[in-house]
């Protein structure tokens, strides 16, 4: 079957200018368009036998490589995805990516003696699984890629990584940087749309799928992986609650509540979606959670540089033209 490709035209968000075109798989054929899966399977034969100490050292090199290219990756991510560089933005994400990679290099998987007596000696030991398929989201694409990829590599597995079609460019570049620390075939990155993810979950040579994303898509991943009894790790969207008891100062906790709800523009699985407040401080907390006041007094939302400023100005202009209210503080629910 002949390879068929399409190109994704990525846009510099809010500036509305073309950023880059990424080649992606449009028609999937396991023997041609997905040679990376075979490369991962071939690499597993040798990578799984590499001593544990050497794999740990390689993960340490990965952390250093990400750190060395952090500024390049952060700027690329901001252009591609739209989050600011500063605050809980792209530089924060790259710091987390390098930090998690470094931490993973220190993890140990020692054998555990279950029984050792005159009757039997039973030792629990952990072995690599094989090829791991990583299906990534767009909200924290690089840090979550590290969560998926580096532990799998650390444990002796090989990886086929699929970035979100909304953020392929920064993911492809980071995969290139990480791959420079690894033998050929240990990490492979393939860009494509949703059909590629389904293809991965059904592929017989992929032994495990790691997916971060929505609950409906997670159900589809679980369903399509069931035919081959793949191992699964699913990190799905939640319905996180905040609980405010009567012994706190509402003025003190209000900024933290706002940050907990709107971290990364609220596009984070662990952001607050519900808030339970003790009746005795309910009205006072409602007064303190005044977005306009908090922005003015606490600097909850930041403009860090000319690029951020232009992005925000254009965003406000577009939203005003669409009739979208950017910030609105409603009265207390008890007054409605």
N, C-alpha and C positions, 0 to 999 in steps of 0.2 A: 504494500500500500504506500502510495506517495505521501511524503510529508506535506501538510497544509498548515500555513502559519497566518497569523494576523498581527497587526501592530496596534498597540495601545498608545494613543496620544495623551500623555499626561499633561496636566495643566498646573501652572504655578497658582496655587489657590488664592483667590480673592484679587490677584493681580490680573487674572484672566489672560495670561500669555502662555504659549506653548512652552513646555519644559523639556520633554524628552519623549521619544517613541520607543516602546519596549516590545520586542518580539515575543509572542506568546503562542502556545499551542491552541489551535482552533479545532482540529479534528484529531482525536486521540487514537494512536495505534501503538500497542505496547512494544512492538519490535523496532519501531523507527523513532516516533516522537518521544518515547520514554526510555531511551537507552540508559538514562541515569539510574533507573531501577536495577538494570542488569549490572551497571557499574558498581552500585552499592552492594549488590549481592556478591559480586566477585571480590570486592574489597573486604567484605566481612570475613572471608576465609582467613585472611592474614591479620586484620586489625583486631579481631576477637582474641587472637593469641598473643598480642603484645602485652608484656608485663604491666601489672597495675600501676607500678611506680612511673613507668614511661607514659602511660595514658594521662596520669595526673599531671606530669610535667608539661605535656602538650596542652592540656586545658589551661595551665598557667600561662603558656605562651599565647593562647587565644585571648585571654584576658588582657595581656599586655598589648596585643595587636589592636584590639578594639579600643583600648585607651589611647594608643598612639594615633588612631584615625578618628577619634571621637568628634573633633570639631568638623572635619569633613562630613562625617555621617550625620551629625546634628543639623548642619546647614542643608544637606540634601533632604533630610526628613522634613524639615520645616517647609522647604519649597514644595515638596511632594504632598504632604499631608495637611499642612496649614497651622500646626500648633506653633506657639512662639518659641524662640530659642531659650529664653530665660524662664524663671519661675519653675513650675512643674511642667516644663516644656521639653524640647528636644535634647538640650544639654543634660537635663535631669535624667531623661531616659537613657542616654548613652552612659552616664555615670552608673546607673543601675545595671545596665547590660554588662559593663566591664566588671562591676563589683560582684554580680552573681556568677559570672564566669570564673572569677578568681576564687570565690567561696567554694564553687563546685570542685575545683581542683584540689581542695583540702579534704573532701569527703572520703570516707573509707567504707569498704564493703567487706568486713572481716568474716571469716567463717565462724559459725556458731555451733558449739557442741551441744547437741540435744540430749545425748545419752552416752556415757562412757563408763561402763562397769563390766563385770565378768560375763554378763549376758550379751551385750552388744555395744558397738560404738557407732553412734549416728551423728553425722556432721551435716549441718545445713550450709550449703554454699550457693552463691548466686552466679549464674552464668548469663552471658549476653543472649539476647533474644534473636537478633538478626537485623533485618532492614526495618527501620522505623520511619513511618510517614508523618510528617509534621504539616498540619494545615493551620495557617496563621491568620490572625485578625488584622485590622487596619488601625486600631486605636493606640496600641503600644507595640508596633510591629517588630521593633528591634529587641526590646527587652524581653518580650515573650518568645521571640525566636531563640534567645539564649536559654530561657527556661526549658524550651523544647529540646534544643539541639545539644547543648553542652553536657547535660546529665546523660543523655543517650550515648554520646561519644565516650564520655568518661567511663561508662559501664561496659564498653567494648562493642557497641552497636554501630551500624552505619545509618545514614539518614538521607531521605529524599524530602526536601523542604519545598512547600508550595506557599509563596507569599500571597497576601490578599491582592486581587486585581486592582485595588485602589492604592496600594503602596508597594508595587513590585520593585521600584528602582532602588530605594534604600536597602531593601532586603537582599536584592541581588548583589549589591556592592558589599554589604557586610558578609554575605556568603563567600564572596571572592576573597575577602580579607581573611576570614577564618580558614578557608580551604588552603591558603598559602602555608598554614601551620600543620597541615595534615597530609597523609599519603593520598594519592589519587583515588577518587571514588568513595572516600569516607563520608564526605558531605557533598550533596548534589542539590541544586536549586533549579526549579522549573516553574516558569510563570504561566498562568492560564486562568481561565474563569472557573465557575462553579463546577462545570462538568469534569474538569481535571481532578477536583477533590473527590468526586464520586468514583472516578476511575481508580484513584489510589486506594479507596476503601475496599474496592472489589478485587484488586490485583493480588494474585496468589503468592507473589514473592515478597510482599510487604507483610511482616508479621505483627506489627503494632501500629496503631494510629493515635496520634496526639492531636486533639482539636481544641481550639479556644474560639468561642463564638456564641451564637444565640442558642436558646433552648430548642426552637423548631429545627434548626440545622443540625444540632447535636443529636436529635432523634433520628434524623435521616442518616447521619454517620453511623449511629449504632445499628440501625436496620440494615444498611448495605454492608456493614462489616460482619454481620452475623453469619453469612453463608460460609465464610472461611474461618469463623471463630477467632477473629483477630482479638488481640488484647487491646484494650482501650483506656485512654486517659482523656476525660472530657472536663474541660473548665468552661462552664456555661454561665450565662447571665443570671444574676440573682435578684432578690427583692429585699435589699438590705435595710435594716431598721436602725435608727438611732434612739437611745433611751436617755431621757434627761430627768434626773431625780431632783428632789426638792432641796438638796444641800449644795447646789451649785449657784454661782453668780451668772444670771442670764447674759449680762453684758460681756462677761469673760468668754463664755462658751459659744456665743453667737457667731463670731468669725470662724471658729473651728467647724461649726455645723455647715456654714456656707462652703468652706473649703472641702469638707467631706462630701458635699452634694455636687459640687461643680468642678472637682478635680478633673483636669484634662477636658474641660468644657462639659463635664458630666458624662463623658464617653469612656467610662471605666466601670467594669462589672461590680466593683466593690463600693461604688458611690452610694450615698444615702438616697433611698427612695421613699422612706417612711420615717416619721418622727413621732415618738411617744413622749409626752411631756407631763410631768406631775401637775395636777390641777392647781396647786397653790402658786405655781410660777408660770402658768400657761400664758396669761395675758401679757405679762412682762416680757417673756421670751418672744412672743409675736411682735411686740414693739421693737425689740432689739434686732430681730431678723428683718432689717430694712436694707435692701440691697443698695439703694442709692446712697444711704447714709454710710454703710460699711465701705463702699467703694471710695467715698470721699474721705472718710476718717482713717480707714485701715489699709487702704491700697490693696484690696482683695484682687482686683483685676489690674494687670500691669501693661504699660506700653514701654518697651525696653529700647527700641531703636527705630530708625527711619523705616525699616522694612515692616516692623510691627505696626507702626503708625499708619503707613499707607494701607496695609491690610485692613486695619480696623476702620479707617475712614471709608474705604470702598465697601466694606461689609455693611456699615451703617447706612451708606447711600443706597445700596441695593435693597437692604431690608426695608428702609423707609419707602422706597418706590413700590415694594410689594405690600406695604401696609402691615409689616410685622413689627410688633412692639418688642424692642430689645430687652428692656428692663421695666418691670411693672410690679410695684409692691401693693398688693391688695389689702383691704381692711382685714381685721381679725375675722376668722370664720364665724365667730360668735356674733359679729355685727351684720352678717349677711341676711 
